[in-house]
Amino acid sequence: MKSDLAALLDDARDRGDLLESSHENISQLLGASDNPLYEASVTELAEAGEWNELNDRFFQKLAFGTGGLRSRTISSKVTAAERGSAAEGDRPEHPCVGTNALNFYNITRATLGLVRYLKAAHEKEGRPGRPSIAVARDTRHFGSEFADQVAKVATENGCDVYRFVEPRSTPELSFAVRHLNAGAGIVLTASHNPPPDNGYKVYWNDGAQVVEPHASGIIGEVNAIASETYDTVPESDRGVVTDLGIEIDEAYMNRLESLLLDPALVQSQRESLKIVFTNLHGTGGTISPQMLRRLGFRCDTVPEQDTEDGWFPTVKSPNPENAEALEMGIAQAERDGSDIVIATDPDCDRMGVAVRNADGKMQLITGNQIGSLLAWYRIKTFTEQGIVTDANKEHTILVKTFVTTELQGAIANEYGIPCVNTLTGFKYIGEKLGKYELAIPADERGDYRSLTDAQTRALRLEHSKFFLFGGEESYGYLGADFLRDKDGNGAVVMFAELAAYAKSKALTIPELLDGLYLRYGYFREGQHSERLEGADGAAKIQALAKNFSDEPPTELDGVAVNRVRDFSKEDIRDEEGDLLPKEKMLFVDLADGRAFAVRPSGTEPKIKFYFYQRPAPEGDPSIAPEDLAEAKAKGDAAYDALQQAVIADMRARLEKLG
């Protein structure tokens, strides 16, 4: 680092403009690298007095959260060095410089750490040959360049790489890890985050996102790496890159087809349903429309959104949870009379829908509602088909997260199906699937991944747990265990079958949902996310989470708090007796059945609040048809009052914290 820049940074630190951690990370980065881009960008920002920007870029080193690494690749203040030869308005030539940004520095460090951990595990387990990593990317900026860097670092350090040449979905990467028996997987995605962001999500050899002890092991290796420079292994020990394409697509689609529970039903109704699908400029267009057409459904896409474009130019946010993201699809459905609009996010692990209701209008349904309908249909159908019986119900399972609607638990309970709750993050559902697979005796399990769904189902129903369905409120669903992450493509298949079932009964999807409310009571759920950007925002998020933990409310909206579960402090076990990792999440139950939860996001600069209107804990929750409208109105009013009370409480706490 040049002496004049060092003096400028020292003075800013001494004045309090530059955080001590930012100063340390800048010094470490510039001291360990001779990349002129880094010093040029830091110098430009320092000379302009952009201390907030430098703090945001350097106040921390990226660490694995619920989805791995995720941060911006393009800053709101792009330096001249980062802009390079790119025209104004185009993607910069280089990604954002900073230890808190997703760039080649952090991609290299993360890959080096993963490779070192993977090679040690490979050797410890006595596996032959070189370890391998499957790599995919979505349509986000720098995805192709980052994938090339991952392949370069991995092969030069003695790992083979299976690399998807074109953008592919996160669930297909999970499938590929298992299909290819890879040692690990990486998908470069920031899911539904804004366009400037990208991410790095790591999978272990079971096809699930890394959990303990592997997560801490990898983080330890990554944190020990200060520089992006490394010594390569000898030429003879270097790995090779194998490019992947349609052969994996076809294997994946063959397994997706097995998600259909009643092919004859689908065949009888498929031509009467018309579906509009949009990939929101992401990866979903590769598989989902093909699957719908392969199953015989009439499917059109939204031409303006078919392009794979990391700017996501036709939407404010490429998130199917947001109504705005489905607007173009809904407009097209209104023009051509389609029954359903389906959207997936950029890496196609989430799915949102709009459906035509009894009044002929398009209606959005939430992730909790979609998941409840899919769970109900699959449990009902497996039971009616005699696959799930009174004799084997104890060997079945529905898996959901704690913050997902209790309606799914009520459905499972009525059918006598066990339901287990996990922490937020689909990696914990994937971990459960791994547990159920390994509970099958090894001599009977054999090469589990080569078995058909019927064969694995028979083994799980005898020895373990047959996974009926899993999901989380944030529009993620999974219907089988041949991959180990939420699957937007699979959700499209399952939802299309649900729609065919509704059509066969002359019902709309909202009418099916009302049928659940009549039986189980009225449930309504929602969220509020308080977004707090940058280093200052990160500190406020942690302070607010700690404040709720230290001083949970005793009353809200005039109703006493019945129970508080602090997942950061208490030893909490799930329904199977497994001890949960500590997580910064507080769950508060009110005496009248309502509840709310609060937790910092693991992947975005947000603290999230979840609200629940549920039937009272005492009495029969069922509702007479003539009383449903009134029950909904009362439930909605109670939900709104709870939401307002929690947000007001949160604002007061933030003000008190300063």
Salt bridges, closest charged atoms under 4 A:
ASP10 OD1 - ARG13 NH2 3.83
ASP10 OD1 - HIS23 NE2 2.61
ASP14 OD1 - ARG13 NE 3.34
ASP17 OD2 - ARG15 NE 2.83
GLU50 OE1 - LYS77 NZ 3.89
GLU53 OE2 - ARG57 NE 2.78
GLU53 OE2 - ARG72 NH1 3.57
GLU82 OE2 - ARG57 NH1 2.59
GLU88 OE2 - ARG83 NH2 3.84
GLU93 OE2 - HIS94 NE2 3.84
GLU125 OE1 - ARG127 NE 2.79
ASP138 OD2 - ARG140 NE 3.86
GLU145 OE2 - ARG91 NH1 2.91
ASP148 OD1 - ARG163 NH1 3.16
GLU156 OE1 - LYS152 NZ 3.27
ASP160 OD1 - ARG130 NE 2.86
GLU172 OE1 - ARG168 NE 3.97
GLU235 OE1 - ARG238 NH1 3.50
ASP243 OD1 - ARG163 NH2 3.23
ASP249 OD2 - ARG168 NH2 2.84
GLU250 OE2 - ARG294 NH2 3.36
GLU257 OE1 - ARG294 NE 3.33
GLU321 OE2 - ARG350 NE 3.68
GLU334 OE1 - ARG356 NH1 3.42
ASP339 OD1 - LYS503 NZ 3.55
ASP349 OD2 - LYS201 NZ 3.74
ASP349 OD1 - ARG350 NH1 3.85
ASP349 OD2 - LYS486 NZ 3.62
GLU384 OE1 - LYS380 NZ 3.18
ASP390 OD1 - LYS393 NZ 3.11
GLU394 OE2 - HIS395 NE2 3.77
GLU406 OE2 - LYS400 NZ 3.28
GLU414 OE2 - ARG519 NE 2.77
GLU437 OE1 - ARG178 NH2 3.31
GLU437 OE1 - ARG484 NH2 2.72
GLU444 OE1 - HIS463 NE2 3.01
ASP453 OD1 - ARG255 NH2 3.30
GLU462 OE1 - HIS463 NE2 3.57
GLU472 OE2 - LYS486 NZ 3.27
ASP481 OD2 - ARG460 NH1 3.66
ASP481 OD2 - ARG484 NH2 3.41
ASP514 OD1 - LYS632 NZ 2.68
GLU530 OE1 - HIS528 NE2 2.79
GLU530 OE2 - ARG651 NH1 2.54
GLU533 OE2 - ARG531 NE 2.61
ASP536 OD2 - LYS540 NZ 3.49
ASP550 OD2 - LYS546 NZ 2.61
ASP550 OD1 - LYS569 NZ 3.12
ASP557 OD2 - ARG594 NH1 2.87
ASP571 OD1 - LYS582 NZ 2.61
ASP574 OD2 - LYS432 NZ 2.62
GLU576 OE1 - LYS432 NZ 2.76
GLU576 OE1 - LYS435 NZ 3.07
ASP578 OD2 - LYS432 NZ 2.70
ASP578 OD2 - LYS435 NZ 2.69
GLU583 OE2 - ARG599 NE 3.80
ASP589 OD2 - ARG563 NE 3.24
ASP589 OD2 - ARG565 NH2 3.28
ASP589 OD1 - ARG614 NH2 2.82
ASP592 OD2 - ARG594 NE 2.88
GLU604 OE2 - HIS192 NE2 3.76
GLU604 OE1 - ARG531 NH1 3.86
GLU604 OE1 - LYS606 NZ 3.48
GLU630 OE2 - LYS634 NZ 3.18
ASP636 OD1 - ARG524 NH1 3.39
ASP640 OD1 - ARG524 NH1 3.59
ASP649 OD2 - ARG653 NE 3.00
